[in-house]
Amino acid sequence: MVRTSERRLYLVVGPGKAIGYDVGVGRADRQWTGTAAITGKYIRPNWAPPLAVLKDRPDLPAMIPSGAPNNPMGEAAMTLSGGEYAIHGTNRPGSIGGFVSYGCIRMHNADILDLYARVAVGTPVTVMR
């Protein structure tokens, strides 16, 4: 569960128990709410900027390779059903805790690796304000 107003992601691990992570979430004009599921898990993925990002940043290449310093996906990414969103690491750790993305859920690299190891493809994800 992601609570955008708190900038926190909670992994429910049992009745009344959860692991909390600080996250960066969508800017005011890019926030979304709803339910999705994890559709893919990737370590150090390449990044193809979505159309909304390319509209604002036409100078970006069509693909930024894994490990490149300007690749915003960080150490891991998990794609979500229903759109171009993901839960992913970051190359900008100072952005965690803010309203900073185009709708993705951004995590510290150590946290995304921890979460990645704990969840499977198909895991439901609820995003609420």
RARACOR-V261325 format. One record per backbone hydrogen bond with DSSP energy under -1.0 kcal/mol. CO is the residue of the C=O (numbers start at 0). NH is the residue of the N-H. Records with the same first field share a line. If there is no record, write none. Layout:
# RARACOR-V261325
CO = NH / NH
This chain:
# RARACOR-V261325
0 = 9
1 = 127
2 = 6 / 7
6 = 22
7 = 2
8 = 20
10 = 18
13 = 16
16 = 12 / 13
18 = 10
20 = 8
23 = 105
24 = 99 / 100
26 = 29
33 = 126
35 = 124
36 = 80
37 = 121
39 = 78
41 = 76
46 = 63
49 = 53
50 = 54
51 = 55
52 = 56
56 = 59
63 = 46
64 = 67
67 = 70
72 = 88
74 = 43
75 = 88
76 = 41
77 = 86
78 = 38
84 = 79
85 = 104
86 = 77
87 = 106
91 = 94
92 = 95
94 = 97
97 = 24 / 99
100 = 26
104 = 87
105 = 23
107 = 111
108 = 112
109 = 113
110 = 114
111 = 115
112 = 116
114 = 117 / 118
119 = 122
122 = 37
124 = 35
125 = 1
126 = 33
127 = 3
